[in-house]
Amino acid sequence: MPAARATGAIALLAAVSAHAAHGTTYILLPAHSSLTYTFTQAGAANHGRFNTFTVRFDPTAGRLTVAVDMRSFDTGDSQRNRILGGKDFFDVARYPQARFTASRLTRTATGYRAVGPLTLRGVTRTVVVPFTWRIADIDNRTVGLLTGRMTIRRLDFGIGQGQWRSTEWVGNAVTLRYALQLVPSR
């Protein structure tokens, strides 16, 4: 490794260590982050994303909080959006926000597990959120990269009322994927 790269790596490592030692809280860079989901409808995979959400993460204190504006979802299909936003699915008029707050954070062989309550559509269940976390230098800026995926069962949260409680047309499993860039808050 050339001396300049080694010096840069040491400086970055020192900066990361200093942040960790002081319990730095990281906040979301929305323009560089994504929160997407995949579900099965009529046997085909369908994709969507949430466009507005916040994340606060303090790796030292073991705190992770995520709030999602449920009205910001988009499947790329206006008719499907109208149905999913309605009373039988997300019911965004009554439940405009989903929220996760970690009550426990543990290190695993492949990254981390955050365990805590997820409130979605007015129903709260304990979930496990697996993720990887690393510090990187992007465009001369120290950022944290939090990535992962998890699967929830939509019916556990009351997503699918009336005829939509059946999994004949819409599967129960919903896979969430998150690729987040976070920066130290000031």
C-alpha positions as semicolon CSV with decimal commas, in nm:
position;residue;x (nm);y (nm);z (nm)
1;M;0,000;0,000;0,000
2;P;0,153;0,334;-0,098
3;A;0,244;0,560;0,193
4;A;-0,020;0,823;0,103
5;R;-0,298;0,563;0,102
6;A;-0,172;0,411;0,427
7;T;-0,165;0,755;0,591
8;G;-0,517;0,827;0,462
9;A;-0,643;0,493;0,593
10;I;-0,487;0,557;0,934
11;A;-0,642;0,906;0,947
12;L;-0,984;0,765;0,855
13;L;-0,951;0,490;1,117
14;A;-0,857;0,748;1,379
15;A;-1,156;0,966;1,284
16;V;-1,392;0,669;1,304
17;S;-1,248;0,566;1,641
18;A;-1,291;0,919;1,774
19;H;-1,654;0,923;1,661
20;A;-1,722;0,583;1,818
21;A;-1,555;0,674;2,145
22;H;-1,782;0,972;2,190
23;G;-2,106;0,792;2,101
24;T;-2,168;0,968;1,771
25;T;-2,521;0,969;1,642
26;Y;-2,552;0,926;1,267
27;I;-2,841;1,066;1,066
28;L;-2,968;0,983;0,720
29;L;-2,850;1,129;0,390
30;P;-3,185;1,085;0,210
31;A;-3,057;1,154;-0,143
32;H;-2,807;0,867;-0,109
33;S;-3,033;0,614;0,064
34;S;-3,308;0,373;-0,033
35;L;-3,579;0,176;0,145
36;T;-3,750;-0,066;-0,093
37;Y;-3,987;-0,360;-0,068
38;T;-4,087;-0,662;-0,273
39;F;-4,413;-0,855;-0,250
40;T;-4,586;-1,119;-0,461
41;Q;-4,912;-1,042;-0,636
42;A;-5,080;-1,300;-0,863
43;G;-4,757;-1,501;-0,862
44;A;-4,537;-1,215;-0,983
45;A;-4,284;-1,014;-0,784
46;N;-4,378;-0,648;-0,741
47;H;-4,148;-0,375;-0,616
48;G;-4,193;-0,045;-0,443
49;R;-4,008;0,212;-0,241
50;F;-4,059;0,462;0,037
51;N;-3,942;0,809;-0,059
52;T;-3,952;0,979;0,283
53;F;-3,803;0,832;0,600
54;T;-3,561;0,923;0,878
55;V;-3,293;0,720;1,052
56;R;-3,089;0,791;1,365
57;F;-2,817;0,545;1,464
58;D;-2,571;0,550;1,754
59;P;-2,363;0,232;1,726
60;T;-2,191;0,289;2,060
61;A;-2,513;0,333;2,257
62;G;-2,694;0,064;2,055
63;R;-2,969;0,300;1,940
64;L;-3,142;0,272;1,604
65;T;-3,463;0,458;1,523
66;V;-3,640;0,455;1,188
67;A;-3,956;0,650;1,101
68;V;-4,121;0,600;0,761
69;D;-4,378;0,830;0,607
70;M;-4,618;0,564;0,479
71;R;-4,778;0,816;0,242
72;S;-4,449;0,830;0,051
73;F;-4,470;0,474;-0,085
74;D;-4,463;0,421;-0,461
75;T;-4,501;0,100;-0,662
76;G;-4,475;0,271;-0,998
77;D;-4,842;0,193;-1,071
78;S;-5,103;0,456;-0,977
79;Q;-5,389;0,204;-0,950
80;R;-5,186;-0,026;-0,722
81;N;-5,078;0,278;-0,517
82;R;-5,440;0,380;-0,467
83;I;-5,535;0,030;-0,347
84;L;-5,232;-0,012;-0,118
85;G;-5,281;0,332;0,038
86;G;-5,648;0,259;0,113
87;K;-5,821;0,115;0,420
88;D;-5,764;-0,250;0,328
89;F;-5,384;-0,220;0,318
90;F;-5,168;0,064;0,455
91;D;-5,462;0,294;0,544
92;V;-5,228;0,592;0,523
93;A;-5,502;0,837;0,624
94;R;-5,523;0,675;0,971
95;Y;-5,166;0,543;0,999
96;P;-4,933;0,787;0,822
97;Q;-4,616;0,667;0,997
98;A;-4,438;0,338;1,062
99;R;-4,176;0,336;1,337
100;F;-3,900;0,104;1,457
101;T;-3,692;0,162;1,770
102;A;-3,423;-0,085;1,868
103;S;-3,438;-0,198;2,228
104;R;-3,132;-0,420;2,184
105;L;-2,840;-0,422;1,941
106;T;-2,605;-0,719;1,914
107;R;-2,307;-0,800;1,696
108;T;-2,329;-1,115;1,480
109;A;-2,080;-1,305;1,266
110;T;-2,198;-1,112;0,960
111;G;-2,293;-0,772;1,107
112;Y;-2,555;-0,665;1,360
113;R;-2,908;-0,746;1,478
114;A;-3,135;-0,475;1,608
115;V;-3,432;-0,608;1,805
116;G;-3,727;-0,392;1,897
117;P;-4,084;-0,290;1,831
118;L;-4,204;-0,211;1,481
119;T;-4,533;-0,024;1,467
120;L;-4,705;-0,048;1,133
121;R;-5,071;0,027;1,064
122;G;-5,131;0,071;1,436
123;V;-5,001;-0,278;1,523
124;T;-4,679;-0,323;1,720
125;R;-4,470;-0,640;1,697
126;T;-4,113;-0,717;1,800
127;V;-3,894;-0,771;1,494
128;V;-3,529;-0,845;1,424
129;V;-3,356;-0,609;1,182
130;P;-3,030;-0,758;1,049
131;F;-2,778;-0,519;0,896
132;T;-2,416;-0,452;0,817
133;W;-2,243;-0,132;0,924
134;R;-1,919;0,017;0,809
135;I;-1,754;0,355;0,791
136;A;-1,628;0,480;0,455
137;D;-1,477;0,793;0,310
138;I;-1,693;0,906;0,017
139;D;-1,618;1,235;-0,156
140;N;-1,387;1,339;0,130
141;R;-1,667;1,287;0,380
142;T;-1,693;1,025;0,652
143;V;-2,017;0,832;0,610
144;G;-2,167;0,526;0,768
145;L;-2,311;0,262;0,538
146;L;-2,598;0,060;0,687
147;T;-2,734;-0,212;0,458
148;G;-2,950;-0,519;0,492
149;R;-3,276;-0,690;0,426
150;M;-3,551;-0,850;0,626
151;T;-3,885;-1,016;0,566
152;I;-4,207;-0,941;0,752
153;R;-4,550;-1,097;0,724
154;R;-4,800;-0,832;0,619
155;L;-5,092;-1,005;0,792
156;D;-4,912;-0,980;1,129
157;F;-4,963;-0,603;1,099
158;G;-5,319;-0,610;0,964
159;I;-5,208;-0,521;0,611
160;G;-5,477;-0,691;0,410
161;Q;-5,833;-0,652;0,532
162;G;-6,151;-0,807;0,395
163;Q;-6,089;-1,010;0,082
164;W;-5,717;-0,922;0,102
165;R;-5,665;-1,133;0,417
166;S;-5,634;-1,426;0,182
167;T;-5,289;-1,493;0,042
168;E;-5,436;-1,634;-0,279
169;W;-5,361;-1,315;-0,476
170;V;-5,118;-1,124;-0,254
171;G;-4,846;-1,314;-0,070
172;N;-4,796;-1,272;0,303
173;A;-4,419;-1,220;0,288
174;V;-4,284;-0,872;0,219
175;T;-3,908;-0,829;0,184
176;L;-3,763;-0,494;0,287
177;R;-3,421;-0,384;0,160
178;Y;-3,229;-0,089;0,298
179;A;-2,915;0,077;0,168
180;L;-2,850;0,382;0,380
181;Q;-2,580;0,646;0,396
182;L;-2,557;0,825;0,729
183;V;-2,340;1,111;0,849
184;P;-2,247;1,220;1,200
185;S;-2,505;1,469;1,333
186;R;-2,379;1,801;1,461
